[in-house]
Amino acid sequence: MKQLKTLVFLPLLLLVFTTCSEEQIDGDRIGTINGKVVAKGTNAPLENVKVSTNPVSSTVFTDEEGNFMIENAVVNTYAVQAELAGYVTAFESVAVLENTVAVVAFELALSNANNQPPSVPVLVFPEDLQTDVPFEVQFTWESSDPDTDDDLSYILELRNGATNNIELYETAQDTFYLASNLDLATTYFWQVKVNDGVNDDVVSQISQFTTIALPNNPYFFVKREEGNSVIYSGNEDGLNGNESEADISVLKLTSAANNSFRPRSNPVINKVAYLRNVGGNTQIFTMDTGGGNKTQITSVIPVNGFRIDEADFCWAQNGSQLYYPNLDKLYRVNADGSGTVLMYQTTDGSFITEVEEAAFDTDLLLIKTNDYSGYNARIFTYRLSLNTEETIVTQGVPGALGGIDITANGQRVVYTRDVSGSENLNYRIFESRMFVFDIPSMVGAQLSTDAALGENDLDVKYAPNEGAVIFTRVGNNIGAIPSVFKLQFDTTIEEKQLFSAGSMPDWK
């Protein structure tokens, strides 16, 4: 009996050992690791990146899309390593679960172990401590990189010494930057940072410069920018005819964020008045001739007319008051915004569109009126003390009239008239020309100019010495770009372009 029991026990024991051994070999639980490797900063996929794990599993390489897959990874927590020459090796931890896909992503940064930083930028222009720097200046610097494959980028930092406001301008590889509209008589500080995409920024020394003081710009005009009108001042080069150059000493006075137009200067108080749209109305503002101290003058009673771009106003010559139209009424307001007074109202409901005061006869105004469509226009002088019209310059002619001005002694008037006689719903002007009317003789004549067929001369104003006029010339086609011209009166009448893409001129 004992022998029989032994024979039975041994097979059973062998069976137990065999069963345990098969469960250890066949029972490993496995999962998959998927991932992607990209370049840090650009997210560009990186190909042929070596991906391995610790504990060790399979070693694989990324494809052209930066993707990789490690299959049959035993359930465990792994440190996954991504390695590529020229990049910093990266590690990520990932837990592999049974029959699941673990996802891991790498951003490899360029290795700077063998990459040298760029040279310190050398500031070239403006030179340190330079004065009388113009309002538009091209900053220039020099820098280089020993690693020729590096793409350099620059940041110009410009600080206004008066306001401490800092502007940052970025350039891609260019070692220059054109900045405009710097402030008058202001000290600026500037430096340049360069980066090669691998190393930290390399920063230049700080340099300083001072802009010019207020230029002696006698002209004011308007340009269109970003859908708005912007007021500028400028000068001329002193040359004549074809030898002259346009756009001399141009200085921006108002921001393109606001619609500002129709500048009117007063040299007695060194102020410029202008129109600006505010909350659906058009108000009069004033500013210094350099663009500072902008102040709203009108408020309750705005400027208004049949077309606001045709409406014009004027200073009283001593700078204490301004005259302006509001439909059929003419108002006077003090230069500080107080004391608004109704000065004149048309008897037939026609609109007042333009007004000027005679410098030596401040009781005499030159007024232009028209109907609601801009036509049936009249130009006449008005005696304030008597509340009467004094001289009719022109009336009863077909077409558009405008751009009025009067000499200091009140004896000559200049204006524009569309000699085509067209009257249309769009108030489109086809052939506007300049005319002079002599009040003592009651004789008028057209000025001889170089205006071609299809061009208009508009917005005419006398020079302070009355030896010339300034005006806008523009094609009569929709969207034509205007320019500002000067017409000198002498034995040979000569034209000269002053400013391109400008209109609504005035001078002090």
C-alpha positions in Angstrom: 0.0 0.0 0.0 2.8 2.5 0.7 4.4 1.9 -2.6 1.2 2.6 -4.4 0.7 6.0 -2.7 4.1 7.1 -3.8 3.5 6.3 -7.4 0.3 8.3 -7.4 1.9 11.4 -5.6 4.8 12.0 -8.0 2.7 12.6 -11.2 0.5 15.0 -9.3 3.6 17.0 -8.1 5.0 17.1 -11.6 1.6 18.4 -12.9 1.7 21.2 -10.4 5.2 22.4 -11.4 4.3 22.2 -15.1 1.2 24.3 -14.6 3.0 27.1 -12.7 5.8 27.4 -15.3 3.4 27.9 -18.2 1.4 30.6 -16.4 4.6 32.8 -15.9 5.7 32.6 -19.5 2.4 33.1 -21.3 0.8 35.6 -18.9 2.8 38.9 -19.5 0.4 41.8 -19.9 1.4 44.2 -22.7 0.4 47.6 -24.3 1.7 50.1 -26.8 3.5 53.4 -26.7 2.6 55.9 -29.5 4.1 59.3 -29.8 5.3 62.3 -31.9 8.5 64.4 -31.8 8.5 68.0 -33.0 11.0 70.9 -32.9 10.4 73.3 -30.0 9.2 76.7 -31.1 8.2 75.7 -34.6 6.4 72.4 -34.0 8.0 71.1 -37.2 8.1 67.2 -37.2 11.5 65.7 -36.6 12.5 62.6 -38.5 14.9 59.8 -37.5 14.7 60.6 -33.8 15.9 57.6 -31.7 13.3 56.7 -29.1 14.1 54.2 -26.4 12.8 53.3 -22.9 14.0 52.5 -19.4 13.2 49.8 -18.4 14.4 48.6 -21.8 11.9 47.7 -24.4 12.1 48.2 -28.2 14.2 51.0 -29.7 12.5 52.7 -32.6 13.0 55.8 -34.9 10.5 58.5 -35.9 9.2 58.6 -39.5 9.1 61.8 -41.7 6.0 63.0 -39.8 7.8 62.7 -36.4 5.6 59.7 -35.4 6.8 56.5 -33.6 5.3 53.3 -32.1 6.7 50.9 -29.5 4.6 47.7 -29.6 4.5 44.8 -27.1 5.7 46.9 -24.2 5.2 45.1 -20.9 2.8 46.8 -18.5 5.0 49.1 -16.5 6.0 52.7 -16.0 8.7 53.8 -18.4 11.0 56.8 -18.9 10.9 57.4 -22.6 13.9 59.0 -24.2 14.0 61.0 -27.5 17.5 61.6 -28.9 18.6 63.5 -32.1 21.9 65.0 -33.0 21.9 68.8 -32.6 19.0 68.7 -30.1 18.8 68.5 -26.4 17.8 64.9 -25.4 14.3 64.8 -23.8 12.6 62.4 -21.4 9.0 61.8 -20.6 7.4 59.4 -18.2 4.5 57.2 -19.4 2.5 54.4 -17.8 1.7 51.4 -20.1 -1.6 49.6 -19.3 -2.7 46.3 -20.6 -4.2 46.4 -24.1 -4.1 50.2 -24.2 -2.1 52.8 -26.2 -0.1 55.2 -24.1 0.6 58.5 -25.9 3.6 60.7 -25.3 4.8 63.9 -27.1 8.2 65.5 -27.3 9.4 69.0 -28.1 13.1 68.9 -28.8 15.0 72.1 -28.3 18.1 72.9 -30.3 21.3 72.2 -28.5 23.5 75.2 -28.1 26.4 73.2 -26.9 28.2 73.9 -30.2 26.4 77.0 -31.2 27.9 80.4 -30.6 25.7 83.5 -29.8 25.6 86.5 -32.2 27.9 89.5 -31.7 26.7 92.4 -29.6 24.8 94.8 -31.9 26.7 98.0 -32.7 24.3 101.1 -32.9 25.2 103.1 -36.0 22.5 105.7 -36.5 21.4 107.9 -34.8 24.7 108.4 -33.2 24.9 108.6 -29.4 24.1 112.1 -28.1 23.1 113.3 -31.6 20.8 116.3 -31.7 18.4 117.7 -34.3 17.3 114.2 -35.4 14.3 114.4 -37.7 10.8 113.1 -36.8 11.3 110.3 -39.3 14.5 108.4 -38.8 15.9 105.1 -40.0 17.6 103.3 -37.1 20.6 101.4 -38.3 22.8 98.9 -36.4 25.3 96.1 -37.1 25.5 92.5 -35.9 26.8 89.1 -37.1 26.7 85.4 -36.1 29.6 82.9 -36.4 27.1 80.2 -37.1 26.1 81.1 -40.7 23.1 78.9 -40.7 21.4 80.8 -37.8 18.5 83.1 -38.7 18.9 86.3 -36.7 16.0 88.4 -35.5 16.1 91.8 -33.9 14.0 93.9 -31.5 14.5 97.6 -31.4 13.5 99.1 -28.0 12.8 102.9 -28.1 12.0 104.8 -25.0 10.6 108.4 -24.9 12.6 110.2 -22.3 9.7 112.6 -21.6 6.9 110.1 -21.1 8.9 106.9 -20.4 6.7 105.2 -23.0 8.5 102.3 -24.6 7.9 101.1 -28.2 9.2 97.7 -29.4 9.8 97.1 -33.1 10.7 93.7 -34.4 12.6 93.0 -37.6 13.5 89.7 -39.3 17.2 89.8 -40.2 17.1 93.5 -41.3 19.5 95.6 -39.4 17.5 98.8 -39.9 14.0 100.1 -39.0 12.2 103.2 -40.2 10.3 105.0 -37.4 8.2 108.1 -38.0 6.2 110.7 -36.0 8.7 111.1 -33.2 7.9 113.9 -30.7 9.3 117.4 -31.0 12.4 118.4 -29.0 12.4 115.0 -27.2 15.3 112.9 -25.9 14.9 109.2 -26.8 16.9 106.2 -25.6 17.3 103.1 -27.8 18.9 99.7 -27.8 18.8 96.5 -30.0 18.4 92.9 -29.0 19.4 90.1 -31.3 18.5 86.4 -31.1 19.7 83.5 -33.2 16.9 81.1 -32.1 19.3 79.0 -30.0 21.0 81.2 -27.5 19.7 83.9 -25.2 19.2 87.5 -26.4 22.4 89.5 -26.9 21.7 93.2 -26.0 23.5 96.3 -27.3 24.5 99.3 -25.2 21.9 102.1 -24.8 22.3 105.1 -27.0 20.4 108.4 -26.9 19.5 111.2 -29.3 17.3 114.3 -29.3 14.8 115.3 -32.0 14.6 118.7 -33.7 12.6 121.5 -32.2 9.5 122.8 -33.8 10.2 123.4 -37.6 9.2 126.6 -39.2 6.5 124.9 -41.3 4.2 127.5 -43.0 1.9 125.1 -44.7 -0.9 122.9 -43.3 -2.8 120.2 -45.3 -4.7 116.9 -45.0 -3.8 113.4 -46.0 -6.0 110.3 -45.9 -4.8 107.4 -43.7 -6.6 104.3 -42.5 -9.9 105.7 -43.7 -9.6 109.0 -41.8 -8.2 112.5 -42.6 -5.0 113.4 -40.9 -3.5 116.9 -40.6 0.1 117.6 -41.5 2.4 120.6 -41.7 5.2 121.1 -44.2 7.6 123.4 -46.0 8.9 124.0 -49.5 12.4 123.8 -50.9 12.8 127.3 -52.2 13.2 126.1 -55.8 10.8 126.6 -58.7 9.4 124.7 -61.6 10.6 121.2 -62.5 13.7 121.6 -60.2 11.6 121.7 -57.0 10.8 118.8 -54.7 7.6 118.0 -52.9 6.9 116.9 -49.3 9.6 118.9 -47.5 9.8 118.8 -43.7 6.4 117.0 -43.4 5.2 116.7 -39.8 2.1 114.7 -38.7 0.0 116.7 -36.3 -3.1 114.6 -35.7 -3.7 110.8 -35.3 -5.2 108.5 -37.9 -7.5 107.2 -35.1 -9.6 110.4 -35.6 -11.1 112.1 -38.6 -9.5 115.6 -38.5 -9.6 118.0 -41.4 -9.9 121.5 -42.7 -6.9 123.1 -40.8 -7.0 126.9 -40.4 -3.9 128.6 -38.9 -3.7 131.8 -36.9 -0.1 133.2 -36.7 -1.1 135.8 -34.2 -1.6 133.2 -31.5 0.3 130.3 -33.1 -2.7 128.1 -33.2 -4.3 125.8 -35.7 -8.1 125.3 -35.7 -9.5 122.3 -37.4 -12.7 120.1 -37.7 -13.0 116.7 -36.1 -15.8 114.2 -36.0 -17.0 113.5 -32.5 -19.9 111.2 -31.8 -21.7 111.8 -35.0 -21.2 115.6 -35.1 -18.4 117.8 -36.4 -16.7 120.1 -33.9 -14.0 122.7 -34.0 -10.8 121.9 -32.2 -7.6 123.9 -31.8 -3.9 122.8 -31.3 -0.5 124.3 -31.2 1.3 124.5 -34.6 3.4 121.5 -33.5 0.3 119.4 -32.8 0.2 119.8 -29.0 -2.5 121.0 -26.6 -5.5 119.7 -28.6 -8.7 121.3 -27.3 -12.3 121.0 -28.3 -14.0 124.4 -28.8 -17.5 123.8 -30.0 -19.9 121.3 -28.4 -23.6 122.1 -28.2 -23.9 123.7 -31.6 -21.6 121.8 -34.0 -20.4 122.7 -37.5 -23.0 121.6 -40.1 -23.8 122.0 -43.8 -25.1 120.3 -46.8 -21.8 118.3 -47.0 -19.4 118.4 -44.1 -16.4 118.0 -46.3 -17.4 121.2 -48.0 -18.0 123.2 -44.8 -15.4 125.8 -43.9 -14.9 128.2 -41.0 -12.4 131.0 -40.1 -10.5 132.7 -37.4 -11.1 136.3 -36.4 -7.8 137.8 -37.3 -6.7 138.5 -33.7 -7.3 134.9 -32.8 -9.8 135.6 -30.1 -12.9 134.1 -31.9 -13.9 131.8 -34.7 -16.8 132.0 -37.2 -18.5 128.8 -38.3 -21.7 127.7 -40.2 -24.5 125.5 -39.0 -27.0 125.0 -41.8 -28.6 128.4 -42.4 -27.0 130.1 -39.5 -23.5 131.6 -38.9 -22.1 131.5 -35.4 -19.2 133.2 -33.6 -17.5 131.4 -30.6 -14.7 132.6 -28.4 -11.4 130.7 -28.8 -11.8 129.1 -25.4 -15.3 127.7 -26.3 -17.4 130.3 -24.5 -19.7 132.9 -25.7 -21.4 131.3 -28.7 -23.4 134.0 -30.6 -25.6 133.9 -33.7 -24.2 136.4 -36.1 -26.2 135.9 -39.3 -29.1 133.7 -40.7 -30.1 133.4 -44.3 -33.6 134.7 -45.1 -34.4 132.0 -47.8 -33.3 128.9 -45.8 -30.2 128.4 -47.9 -27.2 126.9 -46.2 -24.1 128.8 -45.2 -21.1 126.7 -46.3 -18.0 128.9 -46.1 -16.9 132.1 -44.3 -13.8 134.3 -44.2 -12.9 137.6 -42.4 -11.0 140.5 -44.0 -7.8 141.1 -41.9 -7.9 144.9 -42.0 -11.7 145.2 -41.9 -12.9 142.9 -39.2 -16.5 144.2 -39.7 -16.5 142.6 -43.1 -17.1 138.9 -43.8 -17.0 136.9 -47.0 -19.8 134.3 -47.1 -20.8 131.5 -49.5 -24.3 130.1 -49.4 -26.0 127.3 -51.5 -29.1 125.2 -51.5 -29.5 121.8 -49.8 -27.9 120.1 -52.9 -24.9 122.5 -53.1 -26.1 124.5 -56.0 -27.8 127.9 -56.6 -24.6 129.2 -54.8 -23.9 132.8 -54.0 -20.7 134.5 -52.8 -21.0 137.9 -51.2 -19.5 140.2 -48.5 -21.5 141.0 -45.4 -21.2 144.1 -43.1 -21.7 142.9 -39.5 -22.4 146.3 -38.0 -25.1 147.0 -40.5 -26.5 143.5 -40.9 -26.5 143.9 -44.6 -25.0 142.3 -47.8 -22.4 144.7 -49.2 -21.0 143.3 -52.5 -22.3 140.3 -54.5 -19.2 138.6 -56.0 -21.1 136.0 -58.0 -24.5 134.4 -58.1 -26.9 132.8 -60.6 -24.2 130.7 -62.4 -24.7 127.0 -62.8 -22.4 124.4 -61.2 -20.4 124.4 -57.9 -18.8 127.3 -56.3 -16.3 127.2 -53.4 -12.9 127.7 -51.9 -13.4 131.4 -51.0 -10.8 133.8 -49.6 -10.5 137.6 -49.3 -7.5 139.9 -49.2 -6.5 141.8 -46.1 -8.0 145.1 -47.3 -11.2 143.3 -48.4 -10.8 144.4 -52.1 -10.1 141.2 -53.9 -11.8 137.8 -53.6 -10.5 134.4 -54.9 -12.8 131.4 -55.4 -13.4 128.3 -57.5 -16.1 127.5 -60.0 -17.0 124.4 -62.0 -17.0 125.9 -65.5 -18.6 122.8 -66.9 -21.8 124.0 -65.2 -22.7 120.5 -64.2 -25.3 120.0 -61.5 -25.9 116.4 -60.4 -27.2 114.4 -57.4 -23.6 113.4 -56.3 -22.3 117.0 -56.3 -19.6 115.7 -58.6 -17.3 118.5 -59.9 -15.9 118.2 -63.4 -13.9 121.3 -64.4 -13.3 123.6 -61.4 -11.1 126.6 -62.1 -9.9 129.5 -60.0 -11.3 133.0 -60.3 -10.3 136.4 -58.9 -12.9 139.2 -58.4 -11.9 142.8 -57.9 -14.4 144.6 -55.7 -13.6 148.2 -56.5 -14.0 147.6 -60.3 -16.5 144.8 -59.9 -14.5 142.8 -62.5 -13.7 139.1 -62.3 -11.3 136.9 -64.3 -10.2 133.3 -64.4 -6.7 132.6 -63.3 -4.5 130.9 -65.9 -3.2 127.6 -64.6 -1.8 124.3 -66.0 -4.9 122.4 -65.0 -5.7 119.8 -67.7 -9.1 118.7 -68.9 -10.4 116.3 -66.3 -8.7 118.0 -63.4 -10.2 120.3 -60.7 -8.6 123.2 -58.8 -10.2 123.5 -55.4 -9.7 124.9 -51.8 -7.9 128.1 -53.0 -6.3 130.4 -50.3 -4.3 133.5 -50.6 -0.7 133.6 -49.4 0.0 135.8 -46.4 1.7 138.3 -48.7 -1.1 137.8 -51.3 1.5 137.3 -54.0 0.4 133.7 -54.5 -2.4 131.2 -53.9 -2.3 127.7 -52.6 -4.8 125.1 -53.8 -5.7 121.5 -54.3 -5.5 119.8 -57.7 -7.3 116.5 -58.2 -8.7 114.5 -61.1 -12.4 114.6 -61.4 -12.7 110.7 -61.4 -13.9 109.0 -58.3 -11.0 108.0 -56.0 -8.5 110.4 -57.6 -5.5 111.3 -55.4 -5.1 115.0 -54.8 -2.0 117.1 -54.5 -1.3 120.6 -53.0 0.0 123.2 -55.4 1.2 126.8 -55.2 0.6 129.4 -57.9 2.9 132.4 -57.8 1.8 135.7 -59.2 4.5 137.5 -61.1 5.3 138.4 -64.7 5.2 134.7 -65.6 2.7 132.8 -63.5 4.3 129.6 -62.3 2.9 126.5 -60.6 4.7 124.3 -58.1 3.7 121.1 -56.4 4.2 121.3 -52.6 2.7 118.1 -51.2 1.6 114.8 -52.8 -1.6 113.0 -51.7 -2.7 116.2 -49.9 -5.7 118.5 -49.9 -7.5 121.3 -47.9 -4.3 123.5 -47.7 -3.7 126.5 -45.6 -0.7 128.6 -44.6 0.3 131.0 -41.9 
